[in-house]
Amino acid sequence: MNASMTMKPTMMFGAAVLALLSTGCATKKHVRQVVGPVEARVGSVEKRTTEQAAALGDVENNVSRVDERAMEADRKAGAAGQAAQAAQARADSAYSSAGQAQQSATQAQQMADQTRSRLGEVVGNLDNYQHVTTESMFFGVNKSKLTKAEMEKLDEAVGKLQGNNNYVLEIQGFTDKTGSVALNQELARRRADEVVRYLTVKHQIPLRRIHVLGVGVAPDSDNSTRAARKQNRRVDINVFARAIEPGATGGVSNTQGAAANQSTTTDSVTRGRTTPQPPQQR
């Protein structure tokens, strides 16, 4: 009986332990069943959070790049605006220059019209000009500069034209036959230019009154003697005066007088040409 009573508490204690163990196992299983899905959801949330953070980083990078592009666009727009202003300034300047050029062209056209009108008047009156006299300036061999003696002769010839505004001068340069044709033509031109320069600079004779020609060797000129060749190294100044209608007034008396003496002067010049005389300047 004592053994039976001793076994009974022991059995009760074992049953309690078994019950407790059974309850602990059940609790752990329950915990695993409850916590496991939560951990899975937490892991999923963390994963999505990580992905969203990465995506947010990409968005921020994209925003930065967009800002940089916007700033670059603003810079280019500013530069384009400055370039447009500069282009407008150049266009305004070009327009102003074009206006000035047009004005200059108009003035030039007016001057050309006036010149043509004047030339037309002169050409129309050419038939009214008569040869009055010829003055000759002589030069040394291969020389194209006026000597002092020839300048004095030229001064005297110009003095005869004082007070007369109705004349034109025909200036012809000549050479002897020595040398080539091309060289003689150039030398004749230089001699004629020298006389023109003296008339326009020293005596202020307008160029519009002067007609120049560098002839070279005069046709049918005599070059057989030294004296004849000296005579050919010259510049002829042919004076033509306009014939004035009877009753006309105003600074033309000298022209009428010159025209009246034309035949006498021309005959003396012609006689000098027929028989060559030694020039005043060797």
PyMOL commands that set and color helices and strands:
alter all, ss='L'
color gray80, all
select helices_A, chain A and resi 2-124+126-128+148-159+181-202+207-209+226-232+253-260+262-274
alter helices_A, ss='H'
color red, helices_A
select strands_A, chain A and resi 129-138+167-175+210-217+234-242
alter strands_A, ss='S'
color yellow, strands_A
deselect
rebuild
show_as cartoon
